[in-house]
Amino acid sequence: MVAARQQRRRRWGVLVLLAAYVGYLGLGAVVLQALERPAEVQAAHNLLQQHWELLGNHTCLQGPALQRLIEGIIQAYKSGITLQGNTTSLGKWDYSGSFFFSISAITTIGYGNLSPSTAVGRIFSIVFALFGIPLNLVLLNEIGHLMLLGVQRCASRLEEVFHWQNKASFLMKTCALVTGLLLFLLLPPLLFSDKEGWSYEEGFYYSFITLSTIGFGDYVIGMNPDRTYPSWYKNVISLWILFGMAWLALVIKFCINILESSSYFCQCNKKNTETAEDLTDGNKNSMTGLQNVEICCDKDTKMKAPVESHSYTAPTEALKGRKMFSVSCRF
């Protein structure tokens, strides 16, 4: 009976979560359409205006020939080649550029601004990513584990020195969060402003889009043909991506745990007569419902057994540690 109620509750929870997910996507679509659609229409209008002005001012040009030239320029730009006067810029597929492409492939960032143009290169990219993505996930997991272990050791050290039982863990988590924000999100835009000529807002936008592996491709480092980049630049950025992804993955996982804890807390307090207990079976955790406290009281009046006290405990992880909720029932 209790298990069936739990299954029904979980099914309804999935439906509510799915509705919230779709609603969140719909909200994002509405806001982005309102913000970006006018700029898109204006850009299309400007492009057509420049196209017809060019044909009008240069009558020797023909529409089809100009269209082929534009398509060739676009295709060359996708391959990493740009015009510089009477010459073209190369170097997108040198060793540093190829190494950065490899990083973006196995981290699943996939900027999209640079891709293999040969059939052999595409086949190799598939095989390379097939083995590289699991390797990247294992490495990120180990780096994240070391980061978390370092925070826990510092917290335990503070507890020993200053005898802070509850404050040490919260203090170290806060320090780790602030340090990560500085190293991976707040300070890198200053470097991008110097090397790429971006504004701080553009650099911060690129940092988050990259570390979250969204990778739109509208901003990519080392792609400006008018700038000269030092040899260490892309290598340092590759390390920043690796450690930054591990840190951001921990932050996202922490946020997920908070949301799940809040969801469980709301479910436990939905009715005053119901709560939950966390049972551990080996290495697997399963949630099971408790009987209604009123049933316990009925048994007390019917069975007239000796009075015994049973305590049911449900641990729930929150921001500052584990909190124990217990309900006592007398039989």
Contacts in CASP RR format, 6 or more apart in sequence:
PFRMAT RR
TARGET T0000
AUTHOR 0000-0000-0000
METHOD contacts of the structure
MODEL  1
MVAARQQRRRRWGVLVLLAAYVGYLGLGAVVLQALERPAEVQAAHNLLQQ
HWELLGNHTCLQGPALQRLIEGIIQAYKSGITLQGNTTSLGKWDYSGSFF
FSISAITTIGYGNLSPSTAVGRIFSIVFALFGIPLNLVLLNEIGHLMLLG
VQRCASRLEEVFHWQNKASFLMKTCALVTGLLLFLLLPPLLFSDKEGWSY
EEGFYYSFITLSTIGFGDYVIGMNPDRTYPSWYKNVISLWILFGMAWLAL
VIKFCINILESSSYFCQCNKKNTETAEDLTDGNKNSMTGLQNVEICCDKD
TKMKAPVESHSYTAPTEALKGRKMFSVSCRF
2 288 0 8 1.000
2 289 0 8 1.000
2 290 0 8 1.000
2 291 0 8 1.000
3 288 0 8 1.000
5 289 0 8 1.000
6 287 0 8 1.000
6 288 0 8 1.000
6 289 0 8 1.000
9 267 0 8 1.000
51 66 0 8 1.000
54 61 0 8 1.000
54 66 0 8 1.000
55 61 0 8 1.000
55 63 0 8 1.000
55 66 0 8 1.000
73 83 0 8 1.000
76 82 0 8 1.000
76 83 0 8 1.000
76 88 0 8 1.000
78 113 0 8 1.000
78 114 0 8 1.000
78 115 0 8 1.000
79 92 0 8 1.000
79 114 0 8 1.000
79 117 0 8 1.000
80 89 0 8 1.000
80 92 0 8 1.000
80 93 0 8 1.000
80 113 0 8 1.000
80 114 0 8 1.000
80 223 0 8 1.000
81 88 0 8 1.000
81 89 0 8 1.000
81 90 0 8 1.000
81 92 0 8 1.000
82 88 0 8 1.000
82 89 0 8 1.000
82 225 0 8 1.000
83 89 0 8 1.000
84 225 0 8 1.000
89 225 0 8 1.000
91 97 0 8 1.000
92 114 0 8 1.000
92 223 0 8 1.000
93 101 0 8 1.000
96 231 0 8 1.000
96 234 0 8 1.000
96 235 0 8 1.000
97 234 0 8 1.000
99 234 0 8 1.000
99 235 0 8 1.000
99 238 0 8 1.000
100 221 0 8 1.000
100 234 0 8 1.000
100 237 0 8 1.000
100 238 0 8 1.000
101 114 0 8 1.000
102 128 0 8 1.000
103 109 0 8 1.000
103 238 0 8 1.000
103 241 0 8 1.000
103 242 0 8 1.000
104 110 0 8 1.000
104 111 0 8 1.000
105 125 0 8 1.000
105 128 0 8 1.000
105 129 0 8 1.000
105 132 0 8 1.000
106 128 0 8 1.000
106 129 0 8 1.000
106 132 0 8 1.000
106 133 0 8 1.000
106 135 0 8 1.000
106 136 0 8 1.000
107 136 0 8 1.000
107 213 0 8 1.000
107 241 0 8 1.000
107 242 0 8 1.000
107 245 0 8 1.000
108 133 0 8 1.000
108 136 0 8 1.000
108 213 0 8 1.000
109 210 0 8 1.000
109 213 0 8 1.000
109 214 0 8 1.000
109 215 0 8 1.000
109 241 0 8 1.000
110 213 0 8 1.000
110 215 0 8 1.000
110 217 0 8 1.000
111 215 0 8 1.000
111 216 0 8 1.000
111 217 0 8 1.000
111 220 0 8 1.000
112 215 0 8 1.000
112 217 0 8 1.000
113 217 0 8 1.000
113 220 0 8 1.000
113 223 0 8 1.000
114 220 0 8 1.000
116 122 0 8 1.000
116 124 0 8 1.000
116 125 0 8 1.000
139 242 0 8 1.000
140 242 0 8 1.000
140 245 0 8 1.000
140 246 0 8 1.000
140 249 0 8 1.000
143 242 0 8 1.000
143 243 0 8 1.000
143 246 0 8 1.000
144 246 0 8 1.000
144 247 0 8 1.000
144 249 0 8 1.000
144 250 0 8 1.000
147 176 0 8 1.000
147 246 0 8 1.000
147 247 0 8 1.000
147 250 0 8 1.000
148 250 0 8 1.000
151 172 0 8 1.000
151 173 0 8 1.000
151 176 0 8 1.000
152 172 0 8 1.000
154 172 0 8 1.000
154 175 0 8 1.000
155 168 0 8 1.000
155 169 0 8 1.000
155 171 0 8 1.000
155 172 0 8 1.000
155 173 0 8 1.000
156 168 0 8 1.000
158 164 0 8 1.000
158 168 0 8 1.000
158 171 0 8 1.000
158 172 0 8 1.000
159 165 0 8 1.000
159 168 0 8 1.000
162 168 0 8 1.000
164 171 0 8 1.000
166 320 0 8 1.000
169 320 0 8 1.000
169 321 0 8 1.000
170 319 0 8 1.000
170 320 0 8 1.000
177 251 0 8 1.000
180 244 0 8 1.000
180 247 0 8 1.000
183 244 0 8 1.000
183 247 0 8 1.000
184 207 0 8 1.000
184 211 0 8 1.000
184 240 0 8 1.000
184 243 0 8 1.000
184 244 0 8 1.000
184 247 0 8 1.000
184 248 0 8 1.000
185 204 0 8 1.000
185 207 0 8 1.000
185 208 0 8 1.000
185 211 0 8 1.000
186 204 0 8 1.000
188 203 0 8 1.000
188 207 0 8 1.000
188 240 0 8 1.000
189 198 0 8 1.000
189 200 0 8 1.000
189 201 0 8 1.000
189 202 0 8 1.000
189 203 0 8 1.000
189 204 0 8 1.000
189 206 0 8 1.000
189 207 0 8 1.000
190 200 0 8 1.000
192 198 0 8 1.000
192 202 0 8 1.000
192 203 0 8 1.000
192 206 0 8 1.000
192 207 0 8 1.000
192 221 0 8 1.000
193 199 0 8 1.000
193 200 0 8 1.000
193 203 0 8 1.000
195 221 0 8 1.000
195 222 0 8 1.000
195 227 0 8 1.000
195 229 0 8 1.000
195 233 0 8 1.000
196 203 0 8 1.000
196 221 0 8 1.000
196 222 0 8 1.000
196 224 0 8 1.000
196 227 0 8 1.000
197 224 0 8 1.000
197 227 0 8 1.000
198 206 0 8 1.000
198 219 0 8 1.000
202 219 0 8 1.000
203 219 0 8 1.000
205 219 0 8 1.000
206 219 0 8 1.000
206 220 0 8 1.000
206 221 0 8 1.000
209 215 0 8 1.000
209 216 0 8 1.000
209 217 0 8 1.000
209 219 0 8 1.000
210 241 0 8 1.000
211 241 0 8 1.000
211 244 0 8 1.000
211 245 0 8 1.000
211 247 0 8 1.000
211 248 0 8 1.000
212 248 0 8 1.000
213 245 0 8 1.000
221 233 0 8 1.000
221 234 0 8 1.000
221 237 0 8 1.000
222 229 0 8 1.000
222 233 0 8 1.000
222 234 0 8 1.000
257 317 0 8 1.000
258 318 0 8 1.000
258 319 0 8 1.000
261 316 0 8 1.000
261 317 0 8 1.000
261 318 0 8 1.000
264 276 0 8 1.000
264 287 0 8 1.000
264 316 0 8 1.000
265 316 0 8 1.000
267 276 0 8 1.000
268 274 0 8 1.000
268 275 0 8 1.000
268 276 0 8 1.000
268 314 0 8 1.000
268 316 0 8 1.000
268 325 0 8 1.000
273 292 0 8 1.000
273 293 0 8 1.000
273 294 0 8 1.000
274 289 0 8 1.000
274 290 0 8 1.000
274 292 0 8 1.000
275 289 0 8 1.000
275 290 0 8 1.000
275 312 0 8 1.000
275 314 0 8 1.000
275 325 0 8 1.000
275 327 0 8 1.000
276 287 0 8 1.000
276 288 0 8 1.000
276 289 0 8 1.000
276 290 0 8 1.000
276 314 0 8 1.000
277 287 0 8 1.000
277 288 0 8 1.000
277 289 0 8 1.000
277 290 0 8 1.000
277 312 0 8 1.000
277 313 0 8 1.000
277 314 0 8 1.000
278 285 0 8 1.000
278 287 0 8 1.000
278 313 0 8 1.000
278 314 0 8 1.000
278 315 0 8 1.000
278 316 0 8 1.000
279 285 0 8 1.000
279 286 0 8 1.000
279 287 0 8 1.000
279 288 0 8 1.000
290 312 0 8 1.000
290 327 0 8 1.000
291 329 0 8 1.000
293 327 0 8 1.000
293 329 0 8 1.000
296 329 0 8 1.000
296 330 0 8 1.000
296 331 0 8 1.000
299 331 0 8 1.000
300 330 0 8 1.000
300 331 0 8 1.000
303 331 0 8 1.000
305 331 0 8 1.000
307 330 0 8 1.000
307 331 0 8 1.000
308 330 0 8 1.000
308 331 0 8 1.000
309 328 0 8 1.000
309 330 0 8 1.000
310 328 0 8 1.000
310 329 0 8 1.000
310 330 0 8 1.000
310 331 0 8 1.000
311 326 0 8 1.000
311 327 0 8 1.000
311 328 0 8 1.000
312 326 0 8 1.000
312 327 0 8 1.000
312 328 0 8 1.000
312 329 0 8 1.000
313 324 0 8 1.000
313 325 0 8 1.000
313 326 0 8 1.000
314 324 0 8 1.000
314 325 0 8 1.000
314 326 0 8 1.000
315 322 0 8 1.000
315 323 0 8 1.000
315 324 0 8 1.000
315 325 0 8 1.000
316 322 0 8 1.000
316 323 0 8 1.000
316 325 0 8 1.000
END
